[in-house]
């Protein structure tokens, strides 16, 4: 991991994307739930049964107003209220009663608990989330996790084979195992996969379905996937912002085409006529040949070249953004 990324991860405040999904069983239904609380801004809440996704976002003033309406006798600092909401949604508490109420396409999650002997009630009034949230918060991260777990499985197989070669080398040198129960067979990935498919554990895992998808380990992996995606998006936004802020019409500025290596001139690099006194515009005779210099004509040529480069640059930028949109929309 680069030092820049490592430092950024330590300071990134995160948002709803940085929160991992929690398993939640309510009213004989299986849900996944996540909550993000910001004591300066409010909270954001997301709930799904994999068929629909419901969402609510409230700012500080809205939280205060709802708390006053639902709990007129309850007095506590706002950070305490927000922490109470987060604690009761991050983990399903035995001391808290949860109720699901469907309202048309929306959904209301009601929680009731006691704080210091005083009853506290909260209602999450959720509306159906846009399909982009289903893609960005669940489907795309899960597919990325599948790809990453496949990569890790392949890497573990390679390490096991390397260990087998190491053990074989020890044996050829005369080493022996002190206990027979420590003996192992050389790793065969084909045989391993076949055995797993007919194992009892495989049937049990499939029978559980998606309810056990987010274990502690996979929750950590989800967070890392979302964190890394935020880092990648940050780099892309910075690159695009740098491209937009730099004008190709400015004199004496070096510009890089998409994919060009920093530090090396791109095909769009333009040089001012006075950068190198040894170079002259093409077609201009040297002094002593009776030629008269035409700075107006040279300046027009340079201006034309810059405008052509700008037009080409804008076309490539539009194509790149279009390609990104197509890639994100591929799941639908």
N, C-alpha and C positions, 0 to 999 in steps of 0.2 A: 504494500500500500504506500502510495506517495505521501511525503510529509505534509504536503498541502491538503490532501484529502483527509489525513488523520487529524490535522488541526481543525479543519472545517467540521468534521464529525463531532468534535468536542464542544463546539460553540453553536452548532445548528439547533435552533429552538424546536423545529419540527412543527407538524400540523397533524390533521386527522390521518394522513397517509402514514405517519411514523408510528401510529398505534396499531398493535396487532389485534387480530380477531380473537374473541373469546367465545367458547361454547356456552350457550344459554338454552336451557329447557324450560319452556313456559306453556302452561295449559296443554300439556301432552304434545307440544310441538317442539321441533328442534330449530334453533336459531343460531346465527352468528352475530355478535354484537361488538361494537367498538365505540369508545367515547374519548374525545379530546377536550381537555379543560385548560383554559388560559385565564388566569385570574385578572388579567387586564382587559380581555376581550369578551369572555363568556365561554360557551361550550358548543361542541358539535357532536351529534349523535347519529349513529348509523346501525341499522338492523336489517337482517336478511334471512329468508328461509330458502334461498337459492332460486326461488320462483319470482319473488318480488324483493325490492330493496326500498326501505323507508329511511327518511333523513329529516333531521331537524337541526337548525343552527340558530342560536339565540345570543344576543349581545348582553352586556352587563345590565343595562336598564330594563330589558325584557325579563331577565332572570329575577331582578328585584321585584318587579311588578307581579310576576306569577307567584313568587314566594309569599308576598303579602296577601295575595288573593287566597291561596290554598292554605296558608298557615298564619293566620292573623295573630296568634298568641306566641308564635315562634320568633325569637329574636336572637340573631347570631351574625357575626361578620360575614360579608360576602365570600371571602376565601373559604370559610368553614362550610358554607352551603355548597359551594362548588366541589370541595373535597368530599363532602358527603355524597353528592351525586356520582362522582367518579368511583368512590369506594364501592358503592352499591350496584354499579354496572360493570366494573372490571371483574368482580367476583360475585356470584350469586350468594347472598347472605341468608343463612337459615333464620335469622331474626327479622328478616324483611319479607313482607308479602308483595308479590308481583302479580299484576293482572294485565291481560291483553284485551283491548277493545278495538274491534275493527269499525271504522267509520268510512263507508264508501271505499275509495281507493286508498284512503289514509289509514293510520293506525295510532292508537294511544296506548302507551305503556305507563301503567300506574304503579308506583312503589310506595309502600307505607311502612314506616319503621318508628322507633322511639329513640329520642336523643335526650338524655338526662331526664327521663320520665315524661317528656313531652312528645306527643305524637307528631310526626313529620310526614307530610304527603307531598309527592311530586308527580307531575304528569308530563310525559314526553309526547307532544303532539306532532306526529311525523307525517309527512307527505311522501308519495312515491318519488324516489330519487330518479334523476335523469339516467338514461342508459349508459352515459359516459362514466358515471360513478361506478356502476356494476363492472364495467370493463377496467377502469383505472384502479379501483380499490380491491377487486377480487379476482376477476378472470385473468387479466394480464399478469399480475404478480404470481398467481398460482401456476400458470404456464411457465413463467420464468423459473420458479422454484423446481418444477419438474425437470426442466433442462439442467439446472444446477445440480440437482441430486443425481441425475444421470451421469453428469461429468464427474462427480465425486465417486460414484460407483466404479466407473472406468478407471479412475486414478487408484482407488483402493485395490482393484484387481491387479494393476501393474505393480503396486507395492508388495502384494502377496507373492506374486511370481518372483520378484526380486528377493524376497525373504527365503523363498524355496531354494533359489540358487545359492544364497548365503549358507543355508543349512546344509545343502549338498556339499559345499566346499568344506564345511567343518567335518562332515562325515568322511570325506576323502582324506582328511588330515588325521583321522583316527578318533575323532570325538564321538562320544556316545551319550545317549539320553539316560539320566540317572533313574527315571521312573517310566515304565511302559505307558502309563496313562497320559504322558506328555507327547507321545508320538502323534504326528499328524500326516495326513495324505497331502501330496502336492496339490495346489489349488488348480481346479479346472473350471473356468467360468461357465462353459456349456453345461456341465454336469450340475454345477451349483444352481443355475437358473431352473433347470428341470426339476430338481429336488424342491426348490421353493414353491414352484407352481402346484405340486401335489402335496404340500405340507398342510397340516392342520392349521397352522398359524396364518397361512395365506387365506384359507376359507374364513377364518374368524375376522381377519382384517377387512375382507370384502364385505362380510356380513354387517360390520359396523358402519360401512358407508363413510360419508363425509363427516360424521359427527366427531370422529377422532382425528380429523385431519390436522388440527392445530394443537399439537403437543407442545411442551415447553421448548423442545429443540426446534420444531418447525416454526413456532412463534418468533424465536430469535432469528431464524433464517428469513422469515417474512420481513422483519424489521430491517435486516441488512439489505435485502433486495430493494425495499422502498427507499432506504437511505442512499444506496448507491445510485438508484434511478434519479433521485433528487440532485445528487452531485453531478451526474451526467447532463441532466437538463440545465443545471446551473452553468456548466461549461459551454453548452450550446447557445444559451441565451447571451452569455458574455461574448462569444464569438460573433453572433448575429448583431449584437449591440455595437461591437467594435467595427463591423463592416458598415453599419448604417451611419455611425458617427464620422467615419473617414470619407471625405469627399474626393472623388477621382478628378474633380475639376481643379483641385488645389495644385500649385506649382511646386516641384521639387519633392513630392511625397511618393514613397515607394508603397505599392499595393500588391497584395498577394491574392492570387486566385484561389478558389476552393480547393483544398488538398495540397496547396503549395507549402513547402517547408519554410518555417520562419528562419530568417537569416539569409535566404537565397532569393534573388530577384525572380518575380513571376513574369509571365509573358505580358502582363499589363504594366510593368514598370516603365515609367516615363522619366526621362532625364532632361533637366534644363540645359539650354545651349551653353551656359557658362559653367557647367559642372566640370568638364574637362576641356582645357584650352587646346588639346591636341586633336579633338574631334570636331568635325564640321558637319552641317546638314548635308544629306545626300544630294548630289547634283550641284553643289556650290563650288566653283573653281577656287583654287588657292590664290592668294595674293601674288602679284607678279605676273599673272596671266592676263591682266587687263580686265578682269571681271570686277563688277560692282556688286557689293553685298546687298541683299534684300531682306532685312530683318522683319519687315511686315509680312512677307510671304512665308518665312520660316515660322513666325508666330502663328499664322493661320493654319499651317500644316500641323503644328503641335496641338493646337486647339481641336482640330478635326480628329486627330488620333485619340485625344482624351475623350471626346464625346463618343466615338465609336467603342472605345474600351468600356465606358460607363454603360452604354446600351447593352453590350454583351454581358457585362457583370450583372445588371439587373435581370436579364433574361435567365441567367444561370441561377440567381437567387430565387426567382419565382419557381423554377423547376425543382429546386431543392426543397422548398416549402411544400410544394404540391406532392412531392414524393413522401414527405413526412406525414401529410394528411392521409394519403392512401394507405400507408403502413399502419396508422392508428385505427383506421376504419376497416381494416381487413378482417377483424373479428366479427363484424356485423355485415 
